[in-house]
Amino acid sequence: MTTLIIGGGWSGLAAAVTLVQQGHPVHLIESAKQLGGRARNVSWHGHVIDNGQHLMIGAYQHMLDMMALVGISAEDAFDRYTIDITLYDTFFPPLILSAKNWLPWPFSLAWNLIASAGLTGFYQVVKLHSHSHKLLSGDDMSVSDWLLLTKQSERLIKQLWVPLCLATLNTPITEASAHRLATVLQESLGRRKSAADSLIPRMPLGDLFPIAAANFIKQHGGKISLQTRAKKLLIEDNKVQGIICQDGHKIIASNLIVATSPSHCADLLSPYLTINKPIEYPISTVYLQYTTTISLPSPMIGMTGTISQWVFDRSAQSPGQLAVVISAPGEHEKLTKSELVSLVSKELHHMLPYLPEQASDSLVIREKRATFACTVNIEQERPLSETTISGLWLAGDFVANGYPATLEGAVRNGQHCAKLLLTK
């Protein structure tokens, strides 16, 4: 019988694509008007932009493979840049993470790091990275405790590890899981050079994977229903029977994959299973529109000692447009949108004086529950794909996989869940 998938984000779509590829009947439902989940489209003055700027790197192999499966060429979809990030600070000189020089990887990265942080700073980074293997074999701890244990300097903590932790885990270092940050560092910096590449999409993400995946699903006999919300699961004798939708109609299914946000999943399953609700943290994206001649010196830069954290050059999609990302809770949440735009614009002008003090136009998108907080021992709280109820499966980025909340993690979980289901 048909497998019903609740949730049309990247994880639910990945599960559906994997199933229909094997000839398995699928019906995917999504409560919103469009697919994509948190990586969906937003209209702004006649232009289509992302609901929030997403950081994607070359190490996202499952995501890239899934895109290739539905007919998306990575070469056509992304501009790929060798890692070349300058982190500006209000007190310290700029710190450079760049592999752009004549040396082979990873010496190219080391050379620029030594040039900007000195031999002492380079040694500290190497010490932390080499300690990650030992860390992962023992108990988890906070990122801040790990940094102290490996004797990281005040400068590196402020200018490198704090922004990297916020960008990858969306969690302050005092709460964040050192195990999860160590895994990210091993995946992105400890392997091939291309793993650390920045992938900048040439089109809004909602026009990228969700549309191609939907076409693939339909072409292979699957069904997709938008604006369809699951209200209640139908479970009898510990076996899935289907669901009741918000409008009262039933959808019968022998298998059910729940691929929604952690909080929605926990609420939906609460009569039958206990899913621990994680803390969920916000991400704010401030879009700034300048004249079409404005651009950054590189695809993205970092900023520390400021409200602004990461700035992306979106010229490939919209000339003169920048996206400023602010992860995790903070003082910025108390500011009105206009106050936040004004402050962020001034911070950028201070760091890069050629930028005007104020943008010509702006948009603030606040995703209040953007990701689960990647806290110490979070892996013990994350559920598995297979449940104790026959026919009930879980996907979504919160399902246990050893990685934080990313599009790569979402795709991995959707694909893994579908493959497990196919073996039963």
Contacts in CASP RR format, 6 or more apart in sequence:
PFRMAT RR
TARGET T0000
AUTHOR 0000-0000-0000
METHOD contacts of the structure
MODEL  1
MTTLIIGGGWSGLAAAVTLVQQGHPVHLIESAKQLGGRARNVSWHGHVID
NGQHLMIGAYQHMLDMMALVGISAEDAFDRYTIDITLYDTFFPPLILSAK
NWLPWPFSLAWNLIASAGLTGFYQVVKLHSHSHKLLSGDDMSVSDWLLLT
KQSERLIKQLWVPLCLATLNTPITEASAHRLATVLQESLGRRKSAADSLI
PRMPLGDLFPIAAANFIKQHGGKISLQTRAKKLLIEDNKVQGIICQDGHK
IIASNLIVATSPSHCADLLSPYLTINKPIEYPISTVYLQYTTTISLPSPM
IGMTGTISQWVFDRSAQSPGQLAVVISAPGEHEKLTKSELVSLVSKELHH
MLPYLPEQASDSLVIREKRATFACTVNIEQERPLSETTISGLWLAGDFVA
NGYPATLEGAVRNGQHCAKLLLTK
1 25 0 8 1.000
1 252 0 8 1.000
1 253 0 8 1.000
1 254 0 8 1.000
1 255 0 8 1.000
2 25 0 8 1.000
2 26 0 8 1.000
2 27 0 8 1.000
2 252 0 8 1.000
2 253 0 8 1.000
2 254 0 8 1.000
2 255 0 8 1.000
3 19 0 8 1.000
3 24 0 8 1.000
3 25 0 8 1.000
3 26 0 8 1.000
3 27 0 8 1.000
3 253 0 8 1.000
3 254 0 8 1.000
3 255 0 8 1.000
3 256 0 8 1.000
3 257 0 8 1.000
3 421 0 8 1.000
4 26 0 8 1.000
4 27 0 8 1.000
4 28 0 8 1.000
4 29 0 8 1.000
4 242 0 8 1.000
4 243 0 8 1.000
4 251 0 8 1.000
4 253 0 8 1.000
4 255 0 8 1.000
4 256 0 8 1.000
4 257 0 8 1.000
5 12 0 8 1.000
5 15 0 8 1.000
5 16 0 8 1.000
5 26 0 8 1.000
5 27 0 8 1.000
5 28 0 8 1.000
5 29 0 8 1.000
5 256 0 8 1.000
5 257 0 8 1.000
5 259 0 8 1.000
5 395 0 8 1.000
6 29 0 8 1.000
6 230 0 8 1.000
6 243 0 8 1.000
6 256 0 8 1.000
6 257 0 8 1.000
6 258 0 8 1.000
6 259 0 8 1.000
6 260 0 8 1.000
6 268 0 8 1.000
7 28 0 8 1.000
7 29 0 8 1.000
7 30 0 8 1.000
7 31 0 8 1.000
7 37 0 8 1.000
7 258 0 8 1.000
7 259 0 8 1.000
7 260 0 8 1.000
8 28 0 8 1.000
8 29 0 8 1.000
8 30 0 8 1.000
8 35 0 8 1.000
8 36 0 8 1.000
8 37 0 8 1.000
8 210 0 8 1.000
8 259 0 8 1.000
9 30 0 8 1.000
9 35 0 8 1.000
9 36 0 8 1.000
9 37 0 8 1.000
9 38 0 8 1.000
9 39 0 8 1.000
9 210 0 8 1.000
9 259 0 8 1.000
9 410 0 8 1.000
10 36 0 8 1.000
10 37 0 8 1.000
10 39 0 8 1.000
10 63 0 8 1.000
10 209 0 8 1.000
10 210 0 8 1.000
10 407 0 8 1.000
10 410 0 8 1.000
10 411 0 8 1.000
11 259 0 8 1.000
11 395 0 8 1.000
11 396 0 8 1.000
11 397 0 8 1.000
11 409 0 8 1.000
11 410 0 8 1.000
11 411 0 8 1.000
11 413 0 8 1.000
11 414 0 8 1.000
12 28 0 8 1.000
12 257 0 8 1.000
12 259 0 8 1.000
12 395 0 8 1.000
12 396 0 8 1.000
12 410 0 8 1.000
12 414 0 8 1.000
13 28 0 8 1.000
13 35 0 8 1.000
13 36 0 8 1.000
13 209 0 8 1.000
13 210 0 8 1.000
13 213 0 8 1.000
13 214 0 8 1.000
13 217 0 8 1.000
14 66 0 8 1.000
14 213 0 8 1.000
14 395 0 8 1.000
14 410 0 8 1.000
14 411 0 8 1.000
14 412 0 8 1.000
14 413 0 8 1.000
14 414 0 8 1.000
14 415 0 8 1.000
14 418 0 8 1.000
15 257 0 8 1.000
15 259 0 8 1.000
15 395 0 8 1.000
15 414 0 8 1.000
15 415 0 8 1.000
15 417 0 8 1.000
15 418 0 8 1.000
16 26 0 8 1.000
16 28 0 8 1.000
16 213 0 8 1.000
16 217 0 8 1.000
16 222 0 8 1.000
16 418 0 8 1.000
17 66 0 8 1.000
17 69 0 8 1.000
17 70 0 8 1.000
17 213 0 8 1.000
17 216 0 8 1.000
17 217 0 8 1.000
18 414 0 8 1.000
18 415 0 8 1.000
18 418 0 8 1.000
18 419 0 8 1.000
18 422 0 8 1.000
19 26 0 8 1.000
19 418 0 8 1.000
19 421 0 8 1.000
19 422 0 8 1.000
20 26 0 8 1.000
20 216 0 8 1.000
20 217 0 8 1.000
20 220 0 8 1.000
20 221 0 8 1.000
20 222 0 8 1.000
21 69 0 8 1.000
21 220 0 8 1.000
22 422 0 8 1.000
23 220 0 8 1.000
24 422 0 8 1.000
25 221 0 8 1.000
25 222 0 8 1.000
26 217 0 8 1.000
26 221 0 8 1.000
26 222 0 8 1.000
26 223 0 8 1.000
27 222 0 8 1.000
27 223 0 8 1.000
27 224 0 8 1.000
27 225 0 8 1.000
27 251 0 8 1.000
27 253 0 8 1.000
28 217 0 8 1.000
28 222 0 8 1.000
28 223 0 8 1.000
28 224 0 8 1.000
28 225 0 8 1.000
29 224 0 8 1.000
29 225 0 8 1.000
29 226 0 8 1.000
29 228 0 8 1.000
29 229 0 8 1.000
29 230 0 8 1.000
29 245 0 8 1.000
29 251 0 8 1.000
30 37 0 8 1.000
30 224 0 8 1.000
30 225 0 8 1.000
30 226 0 8 1.000
30 227 0 8 1.000
30 228 0 8 1.000
31 227 0 8 1.000
31 228 0 8 1.000
31 229 0 8 1.000
31 230 0 8 1.000
31 246 0 8 1.000
32 40 0 8 1.000
32 226 0 8 1.000
32 227 0 8 1.000
33 226 0 8 1.000
33 227 0 8 1.000
34 40 0 8 1.000
34 41 0 8 1.000
34 206 0 8 1.000
34 210 0 8 1.000
34 226 0 8 1.000
35 206 0 8 1.000
35 210 0 8 1.000
35 211 0 8 1.000
35 213 0 8 1.000
35 214 0 8 1.000
35 224 0 8 1.000
35 226 0 8 1.000
36 205 0 8 1.000
36 206 0 8 1.000
36 209 0 8 1.000
36 210 0 8 1.000
37 51 0 8 1.000
38 51 0 8 1.000
38 52 0 8 1.000
38 367 0 8 1.000
38 370 0 8 1.000
39 50 0 8 1.000
39 51 0 8 1.000
39 52 0 8 1.000
39 54 0 8 1.000
39 205 0 8 1.000
39 206 0 8 1.000
39 209 0 8 1.000
39 210 0 8 1.000
39 407 0 8 1.000
40 50 0 8 1.000
40 51 0 8 1.000
40 205 0 8 1.000
40 206 0 8 1.000
40 210 0 8 1.000
41 48 0 8 1.000
41 49 0 8 1.000
41 50 0 8 1.000
41 51 0 8 1.000
41 204 0 8 1.000
41 205 0 8 1.000
41 206 0 8 1.000
41 207 0 8 1.000
42 48 0 8 1.000
42 49 0 8 1.000
42 50 0 8 1.000
42 51 0 8 1.000
42 52 0 8 1.000
42 365 0 8 1.000
43 49 0 8 1.000
44 287 0 8 1.000
44 363 0 8 1.000
45 361 0 8 1.000
47 318 0 8 1.000
48 204 0 8 1.000
48 207 0 8 1.000
49 204 0 8 1.000
49 287 0 8 1.000
49 314 0 8 1.000
49 317 0 8 1.000
49 318 0 8 1.000
49 363 0 8 1.000
50 201 0 8 1.000
50 204 0 8 1.000
50 205 0 8 1.000
50 206 0 8 1.000
50 285 0 8 1.000
50 323 0 8 1.000
51 285 0 8 1.000
51 365 0 8 1.000
51 367 0 8 1.000
52 283 0 8 1.000
52 285 0 8 1.000
52 323 0 8 1.000
52 325 0 8 1.000
52 365 0 8 1.000
52 367 0 8 1.000
53 285 0 8 1.000
53 310 0 8 1.000
53 312 0 8 1.000
53 314 0 8 1.000
53 323 0 8 1.000
53 325 0 8 1.000
54 205 0 8 1.000
54 407 0 8 1.000
55 167 0 8 1.000
55 168 0 8 1.000
55 310 0 8 1.000
55 325 0 8 1.000
55 406 0 8 1.000
56 63 0 8 1.000
56 78 0 8 1.000
56 198 0 8 1.000
56 199 0 8 1.000
56 200 0 8 1.000
56 201 0 8 1.000
56 407 0 8 1.000
56 408 0 8 1.000
57 188 0 8 1.000
57 195 0 8 1.000
57 196 0 8 1.000
57 197 0 8 1.000
57 198 0 8 1.000
57 199 0 8 1.000
58 64 0 8 1.000
58 80 0 8 1.000
58 188 0 8 1.000
58 194 0 8 1.000
58 195 0 8 1.000
58 196 0 8 1.000
58 197 0 8 1.000
58 199 0 8 1.000
59 187 0 8 1.000
59 188 0 8 1.000
59 191 0 8 1.000
59 195 0 8 1.000
59 196 0 8 1.000
59 408 0 8 1.000
60 199 0 8 1.000
60 406 0 8 1.000
60 407 0 8 1.000
60 408 0 8 1.000
61 408 0 8 1.000
62 408 0 8 1.000
62 409 0 8 1.000
62 411 0 8 1.000
62 412 0 8 1.000
62 415 0 8 1.000
63 209 0 8 1.000
63 407 0 8 1.000
63 408 0 8 1.000
63 411 0 8 1.000
64 74 0 8 1.000
66 209 0 8 1.000
66 213 0 8 1.000
66 411 0 8 1.000
66 415 0 8 1.000
67 74 0 8 1.000
67 77 0 8 1.000
67 208 0 8 1.000
67 209 0 8 1.000
67 212 0 8 1.000
68 74 0 8 1.000
69 216 0 8 1.000
70 209 0 8 1.000
70 212 0 8 1.000
70 213 0 8 1.000
70 215 0 8 1.000
70 216 0 8 1.000
71 212 0 8 1.000
71 216 0 8 1.000
72 208 0 8 1.000
72 209 0 8 1.000
72 212 0 8 1.000
74 80 0 8 1.000
74 199 0 8 1.000
76 202 0 8 1.000
77 201 0 8 1.000
77 202 0 8 1.000
77 203 0 8 1.000
77 208 0 8 1.000
78 199 0 8 1.000
78 200 0 8 1.000
78 201 0 8 1.000
78 202 0 8 1.000
79 199 0 8 1.000
79 200 0 8 1.000
79 202 0 8 1.000
79 299 0 8 1.000
79 316 0 8 1.000
80 194 0 8 1.000
80 197 0 8 1.000
80 198 0 8 1.000
80 199 0 8 1.000
80 200 0 8 1.000
81 197 0 8 1.000
81 198 0 8 1.000
81 200 0 8 1.000
81 298 0 8 1.000
81 299 0 8 1.000
82 98 0 8 1.000
82 99 0 8 1.000
82 100 0 8 1.000
82 193 0 8 1.000
82 196 0 8 1.000
82 197 0 8 1.000
83 97 0 8 1.000
83 98 0 8 1.000
83 99 0 8 1.000
83 109 0 8 1.000
83 196 0 8 1.000
83 197 0 8 1.000
83 198 0 8 1.000
84 97 0 8 1.000
84 98 0 8 1.000
84 99 0 8 1.000
84 100 0 8 1.000
84 198 0 8 1.000
84 298 0 8 1.000
84 299 0 8 1.000
85 96 0 8 1.000
85 97 0 8 1.000
85 98 0 8 1.000
85 198 0 8 1.000
85 298 0 8 1.000
85 300 0 8 1.000
85 301 0 8 1.000
85 302 0 8 1.000
86 94 0 8 1.000
86 95 0 8 1.000
86 96 0 8 1.000
86 97 0 8 1.000
86 98 0 8 1.000
86 297 0 8 1.000
86 298 0 8 1.000
86 301 0 8 1.000
86 302 0 8 1.000
87 94 0 8 1.000
87 95 0 8 1.000
87 96 0 8 1.000
87 97 0 8 1.000
87 159 0 8 1.000
87 160 0 8 1.000
87 163 0 8 1.000
87 301 0 8 1.000
87 302 0 8 1.000
87 303 0 8 1.000
87 304 0 8 1.000
88 94 0 8 1.000
88 301 0 8 1.000
88 302 0 8 1.000
88 303 0 8 1.000
88 304 0 8 1.000
88 351 0 8 1.000
88 352 0 8 1.000
89 95 0 8 1.000
89 158 0 8 1.000
89 159 0 8 1.000
89 303 0 8 1.000
89 304 0 8 1.000
89 305 0 8 1.000
90 304 0 8 1.000
90 305 0 8 1.000
90 306 0 8 1.000
90 350 0 8 1.000
91 305 0 8 1.000
92 155 0 8 1.000
92 158 0 8 1.000
92 159 0 8 1.000
92 304 0 8 1.000
93 116 0 8 1.000
94 116 0 8 1.000
95 113 0 8 1.000
95 116 0 8 1.000
95 117 0 8 1.000
95 155 0 8 1.000
95 159 0 8 1.000
95 160 0 8 1.000
96 112 0 8 1.000
96 113 0 8 1.000
96 115 0 8 1.000
96 116 0 8 1.000
97 109 0 8 1.000
97 112 0 8 1.000
97 113 0 8 1.000
97 160 0 8 1.000
98 108 0 8 1.000
98 109 0 8 1.000
98 112 0 8 1.000
99 105 0 8 1.000
99 106 0 8 1.000
99 108 0 8 1.000
99 109 0 8 1.000
99 112 0 8 1.000
99 193 0 8 1.000
99 196 0 8 1.000
100 108 0 8 1.000
100 112 0 8 1.000
101 108 0 8 1.000
101 111 0 8 1.000
101 112 0 8 1.000
102 108 0 8 1.000
103 110 0 8 1.000
103 111 0 8 1.000
105 192 0 8 1.000
105 193 0 8 1.000
106 189 0 8 1.000
106 190 0 8 1.000
106 193 0 8 1.000
108 193 0 8 1.000
109 189 0 8 1.000
109 196 0 8 1.000
110 122 0 8 1.000
113 121 0 8 1.000
113 122 0 8 1.000
113 125 0 8 1.000
114 121 0 8 1.000
114 122 0 8 1.000
117 125 0 8 1.000
117 155 0 8 1.000
117 156 0 8 1.000
120 153 0 8 1.000
121 153 0 8 1.000
121 155 0 8 1.000
121 156 0 8 1.000
124 150 0 8 1.000
124 151 0 8 1.000
124 152 0 8 1.000
124 153 0 8 1.000
124 156 0 8 1.000
125 156 0 8 1.000
125 160 0 8 1.000
127 150 0 8 1.000
127 151 0 8 1.000
128 146 0 8 1.000
128 147 0 8 1.000
128 150 0 8 1.000
128 152 0 8 1.000
128 161 0 8 1.000
128 185 0 8 1.000
129 185 0 8 1.000
129 189 0 8 1.000
129 190 0 8 1.000
131 146 0 8 1.000
131 149 0 8 1.000
131 150 0 8 1.000
132 182 0 8 1.000
132 185 0 8 1.000
132 186 0 8 1.000
135 141 0 8 1.000
135 146 0 8 1.000
135 178 0 8 1.000
135 179 0 8 1.000
135 182 0 8 1.000
136 179 0 8 1.000
136 182 0 8 1.000
136 183 0 8 1.000
140 177 0 8 1.000
140 178 0 8 1.000
140 179 0 8 1.000
140 376 0 8 1.000
140 377 0 8 1.000
140 379 0 8 1.000
141 149 0 8 1.000
141 178 0 8 1.000
141 376 0 8 1.000
142 173 0 8 1.000
142 174 0 8 1.000
142 175 0 8 1.000
142 176 0 8 1.000
142 177 0 8 1.000
142 178 0 8 1.000
142 376 0 8 1.000
143 161 0 8 1.000
143 165 0 8 1.000
143 169 0 8 1.000
143 173 0 8 1.000
143 174 0 8 1.000
143 176 0 8 1.000
143 177 0 8 1.000
143 178 0 8 1.000
143 181 0 8 1.000
144 173 0 8 1.000
144 174 0 8 1.000
144 176 0 8 1.000
145 178 0 8 1.000
146 178 0 8 1.000
146 181 0 8 1.000
146 182 0 8 1.000
147 157 0 8 1.000
147 161 0 8 1.000
147 173 0 8 1.000
152 161 0 8 1.000
157 173 0 8 1.000
158 304 0 8 1.000
158 305 0 8 1.000
159 304 0 8 1.000
161 173 0 8 1.000
162 173 0 8 1.000
162 304 0 8 1.000
163 302 0 8 1.000
163 303 0 8 1.000
163 304 0 8 1.000
163 309 0 8 1.000
163 310 0 8 1.000
164 181 0 8 1.000
165 171 0 8 1.000
165 172 0 8 1.000
165 173 0 8 1.000
165 176 0 8 1.000
165 181 0 8 1.000
166 172 0 8 1.000
166 309 0 8 1.000
166 327 0 8 1.000
166 328 0 8 1.000
167 309 0 8 1.000
167 310 0 8 1.000
167 325 0 8 1.000
167 327 0 8 1.000
168 180 0 8 1.000
168 181 0 8 1.000
168 184 0 8 1.000
168 404 0 8 1.000
168 406 0 8 1.000
169 176 0 8 1.000
169 177 0 8 1.000
169 180 0 8 1.000
169 181 0 8 1.000
169 184 0 8 1.000
169 374 0 8 1.000
169 404 0 8 1.000
170 281 0 8 1.000
170 283 0 8 1.000
170 327 0 8 1.000
170 328 0 8 1.000
170 370 0 8 1.000
170 371 0 8 1.000
170 373 0 8 1.000
170 374 0 8 1.000
170 404 0 8 1.000
170 405 0 8 1.000
171 177 0 8 1.000
171 281 0 8 1.000
171 328 0 8 1.000
171 373 0 8 1.000
171 374 0 8 1.000
171 375 0 8 1.000
172 328 0 8 1.000
172 329 0 8 1.000
175 373 0 8 1.000
175 375 0 8 1.000
175 376 0 8 1.000
176 374 0 8 1.000
176 375 0 8 1.000
176 376 0 8 1.000
177 374 0 8 1.000
177 375 0 8 1.000
177 376 0 8 1.000
177 377 0 8 1.000
177 378 0 8 1.000
177 379 0 8 1.000
178 376 0 8 1.000
179 379 0 8 1.000
180 374 0 8 1.000
180 378 0 8 1.000
180 379 0 8 1.000
180 402 0 8 1.000
180 403 0 8 1.000
180 404 0 8 1.000
183 402 0 8 1.000
183 403 0 8 1.000
184 403 0 8 1.000
184 404 0 8 1.000
187 195 0 8 1.000
187 403 0 8 1.000
188 195 0 8 1.000
188 196 0 8 1.000
189 195 0 8 1.000
189 196 0 8 1.000
198 299 0 8 1.000
198 300 0 8 1.000
200 299 0 8 1.000
200 300 0 8 1.000
200 312 0 8 1.000
200 313 0 8 1.000
200 316 0 8 1.000
201 208 0 8 1.000
201 316 0 8 1.000
201 317 0 8 1.000
202 316 0 8 1.000
202 317 0 8 1.000
203 317 0 8 1.000
204 317 0 8 1.000
214 224 0 8 1.000
217 223 0 8 1.000
217 224 0 8 1.000
218 224 0 8 1.000
228 245 0 8 1.000
228 246 0 8 1.000
229 245 0 8 1.000
229 246 0 8 1.000
230 243 0 8 1.000
230 244 0 8 1.000
230 245 0 8 1.000
230 246 0 8 1.000
230 268 0 8 1.000
231 243 0 8 1.000
231 244 0 8 1.000
231 245 0 8 1.000
231 246 0 8 1.000
231 248 0 8 1.000
232 243 0 8 1.000
232 244 0 8 1.000
232 268 0 8 1.000
233 240 0 8 1.000
233 242 0 8 1.000
233 243 0 8 1.000
233 256 0 8 1.000
233 268 0 8 1.000
233 269 0 8 1.000
233 271 0 8 1.000
233 272 0 8 1.000
233 392 0 8 1.000
234 240 0 8 1.000
234 241 0 8 1.000
234 242 0 8 1.000
234 243 0 8 1.000
234 244 0 8 1.000
234 250 0 8 1.000
235 241 0 8 1.000
235 242 0 8 1.000
235 272 0 8 1.000
235 389 0 8 1.000
235 392 0 8 1.000
238 388 0 8 1.000
238 389 0 8 1.000
238 390 0 8 1.000
239 389 0 8 1.000
239 390 0 8 1.000
239 391 0 8 1.000
240 253 0 8 1.000
240 254 0 8 1.000
240 255 0 8 1.000
240 256 0 8 1.000
240 389 0 8 1.000
240 390 0 8 1.000
240 391 0 8 1.000
240 392 0 8 1.000
241 252 0 8 1.000
241 253 0 8 1.000
242 250 0 8 1.000
242 251 0 8 1.000
242 252 0 8 1.000
242 253 0 8 1.000
242 256 0 8 1.000
243 250 0 8 1.000
243 251 0 8 1.000
243 253 0 8 1.000
243 256 0 8 1.000
244 250 0 8 1.000
245 251 0 8 1.000
254 391 0 8 1.000
255 391 0 8 1.000
255 392 0 8 1.000
255 393 0 8 1.000
255 421 0 8 1.000
256 391 0 8 1.000
256 392 0 8 1.000
256 393 0 8 1.000
257 393 0 8 1.000
257 394 0 8 1.000
257 395 0 8 1.000
257 414 0 8 1.000
257 417 0 8 1.000
257 418 0 8 1.000
257 421 0 8 1.000
258 265 0 8 1.000
258 268 0 8 1.000
258 269 0 8 1.000
258 392 0 8 1.000
258 393 0 8 1.000
258 394 0 8 1.000
258 395 0 8 1.000
259 394 0 8 1.000
259 395 0 8 1.000
259 396 0 8 1.000
259 413 0 8 1.000
259 414 0 8 1.000
259 417 0 8 1.000
260 268 0 8 1.000
260 396 0 8 1.000
261 280 0 8 1.000
261 369 0 8 1.000
261 398 0 8 1.000
262 275 0 8 1.000
262 277 0 8 1.000
262 278 0 8 1.000
262 280 0 8 1.000
262 372 0 8 1.000
262 398 0 8 1.000
263 277 0 8 1.000
263 280 0 8 1.000
263 369 0 8 1.000
265 275 0 8 1.000
265 394 0 8 1.000
265 396 0 8 1.000
265 398 0 8 1.000
266 275 0 8 1.000
266 276 0 8 1.000
266 277 0 8 1.000
269 275 0 8 1.000
269 392 0 8 1.000
272 389 0 8 1.000
272 392 0 8 1.000
273 387 0 8 1.000
273 388 0 8 1.000
273 389 0 8 1.000
273 392 0 8 1.000
275 383 0 8 1.000
275 394 0 8 1.000
276 381 0 8 1.000
276 383 0 8 1.000
278 372 0 8 1.000
278 373 0 8 1.000
278 375 0 8 1.000
278 378 0 8 1.000
278 381 0 8 1.000
278 398 0 8 1.000
279 372 0 8 1.000
279 373 0 8 1.000
279 375 0 8 1.000
280 368 0 8 1.000
280 369 0 8 1.000
280 370 0 8 1.000
280 371 0 8 1.000
280 372 0 8 1.000
280 373 0 8 1.000
281 327 0 8 1.000
281 328 0 8 1.000
281 329 0 8 1.000
281 369 0 8 1.000
281 370 0 8 1.000
281 371 0 8 1.000
281 372 0 8 1.000
281 373 0 8 1.000
282 328 0 8 1.000
282 329 0 8 1.000
282 333 0 8 1.000
282 366 0 8 1.000
282 367 0 8 1.000
282 368 0 8 1.000
282 369 0 8 1.000
282 370 0 8 1.000
283 325 0 8 1.000
283 326 0 8 1.000
283 327 0 8 1.000
283 328 0 8 1.000
283 367 0 8 1.000
283 370 0 8 1.000
283 371 0 8 1.000
284 325 0 8 1.000
284 326 0 8 1.000
284 332 0 8 1.000
284 333 0 8 1.000
284 340 0 8 1.000
284 364 0 8 1.000
284 365 0 8 1.000
284 366 0 8 1.000
284 367 0 8 1.000
285 323 0 8 1.000
285 324 0 8 1.000
285 325 0 8 1.000
285 326 0 8 1.000
285 364 0 8 1.000
285 365 0 8 1.000
285 367 0 8 1.000
286 308 0 8 1.000
286 323 0 8 1.000
286 324 0 8 1.000
286 325 0 8 1.000
286 326 0 8 1.000
286 340 0 8 1.000
286 341 0 8 1.000
286 344 0 8 1.000
286 362 0 8 1.000
286 363 0 8 1.000
286 364 0 8 1.000
287 314 0 8 1.000
287 321 0 8 1.000
287 322 0 8 1.000
287 323 0 8 1.000
287 324 0 8 1.000
287 362 0 8 1.000
287 363 0 8 1.000
287 364 0 8 1.000
287 365 0 8 1.000
288 321 0 8 1.000
288 322 0 8 1.000
288 323 0 8 1.000
288 324 0 8 1.000
288 341 0 8 1.000
288 344 0 8 1.000
288 345 0 8 1.000
288 348 0 8 1.000
288 359 0 8 1.000
288 361 0 8 1.000
288 362 0 8 1.000
289 318 0 8 1.000
289 320 0 8 1.000
289 321 0 8 1.000
289 359 0 8 1.000
289 360 0 8 1.000
289 361 0 8 1.000
289 362 0 8 1.000
290 320 0 8 1.000
290 321 0 8 1.000
290 322 0 8 1.000
290 355 0 8 1.000
290 356 0 8 1.000
290 359 0 8 1.000
290 360 0 8 1.000
291 320 0 8 1.000
291 360 0 8 1.000
292 319 0 8 1.000
292 320 0 8 1.000
293 319 0 8 1.000
293 320 0 8 1.000
294 320 0 8 1.000
294 322 0 8 1.000
294 355 0 8 1.000
294 356 0 8 1.000
295 313 0 8 1.000
295 315 0 8 1.000
295 319 0 8 1.000
295 320 0 8 1.000
296 311 0 8 1.000
296 312 0 8 1.000
296 313 0 8 1.000
296 322 0 8 1.000
296 352 0 8 1.000
297 352 0 8 1.000
298 313 0 8 1.000
299 312 0 8 1.000
299 313 0 8 1.000
300 310 0 8 1.000
300 311 0 8 1.000
300 312 0 8 1.000
300 313 0 8 1.000
301 310 0 8 1.000
301 311 0 8 1.000
301 351 0 8 1.000
302 309 0 8 1.000
302 310 0 8 1.000
302 311 0 8 1.000
303 309 0 8 1.000
303 310 0 8 1.000
303 311 0 8 1.000
303 347 0 8 1.000
303 348 0 8 1.000
303 351 0 8 1.000
306 347 0 8 1.000
306 351 0 8 1.000
307 326 0 8 1.000
307 331 0 8 1.000
307 332 0 8 1.000
307 340 0 8 1.000
307 343 0 8 1.000
307 344 0 8 1.000
307 347 0 8 1.000
308 324 0 8 1.000
308 326 0 8 1.000
308 344 0 8 1.000
308 347 0 8 1.000
308 348 0 8 1.000
309 324 0 8 1.000
309 325 0 8 1.000
309 326 0 8 1.000
309 327 0 8 1.000
310 324 0 8 1.000
310 325 0 8 1.000
311 322 0 8 1.000
311 323 0 8 1.000
311 324 0 8 1.000
311 325 0 8 1.000
311 348 0 8 1.000
312 322 0 8 1.000
312 323 0 8 1.000
312 324 0 8 1.000
312 325 0 8 1.000
313 322 0 8 1.000
314 320 0 8 1.000
314 321 0 8 1.000
314 322 0 8 1.000
314 323 0 8 1.000
315 321 0 8 1.000
322 348 0 8 1.000
322 359 0 8 1.000
324 344 0 8 1.000
324 348 0 8 1.000
326 332 0 8 1.000
332 340 0 8 1.000
332 343 0 8 1.000
333 366 0 8 1.000
335 343 0 8 1.000
337 364 0 8 1.000
340 364 0 8 1.000
341 359 0 8 1.000
341 362 0 8 1.000
341 364 0 8 1.000
342 358 0 8 1.000
345 355 0 8 1.000
345 356 0 8 1.000
345 357 0 8 1.000
345 358 0 8 1.000
345 359 0 8 1.000
345 362 0 8 1.000
346 357 0 8 1.000
346 358 0 8 1.000
348 355 0 8 1.000
349 355 0 8 1.000
349 356 0 8 1.000
349 357 0 8 1.000
370 405 0 8 1.000
371 397 0 8 1.000
371 404 0 8 1.000
371 405 0 8 1.000
372 378 0 8 1.000
372 397 0 8 1.000
372 398 0 8 1.000
372 405 0 8 1.000
374 404 0 8 1.000
374 405 0 8 1.000
379 400 0 8 1.000
379 402 0 8 1.000
382 398 0 8 1.000
382 399 0 8 1.000
382 400 0 8 1.000
382 401 0 8 1.000
383 394 0 8 1.000
383 398 0 8 1.000
383 399 0 8 1.000
383 400 0 8 1.000
384 394 0 8 1.000
384 399 0 8 1.000
384 400 0 8 1.000
385 393 0 8 1.000
385 394 0 8 1.000
385 395 0 8 1.000
385 399 0 8 1.000
385 413 0 8 1.000
385 414 0 8 1.000
385 416 0 8 1.000
385 417 0 8 1.000
385 420 0 8 1.000
386 393 0 8 1.000
386 394 0 8 1.000
386 420 0 8 1.000
387 393 0 8 1.000
387 394 0 8 1.000
391 421 0 8 1.000
391 424 0 8 1.000
393 417 0 8 1.000
393 420 0 8 1.000
393 421 0 8 1.000
394 417 0 8 1.000
395 410 0 8 1.000
395 413 0 8 1.000
395 414 0 8 1.000
395 417 0 8 1.000
395 418 0 8 1.000
396 410 0 8 1.000
396 413 0 8 1.000
396 414 0 8 1.000
397 405 0 8 1.000
397 406 0 8 1.000
397 409 0 8 1.000
397 410 0 8 1.000
397 413 0 8 1.000
398 405 0 8 1.000
399 413 0 8 1.000
399 417 0 8 1.000
401 409 0 8 1.000
401 412 0 8 1.000
401 413 0 8 1.000
401 416 0 8 1.000
403 409 0 8 1.000
403 412 0 8 1.000
END
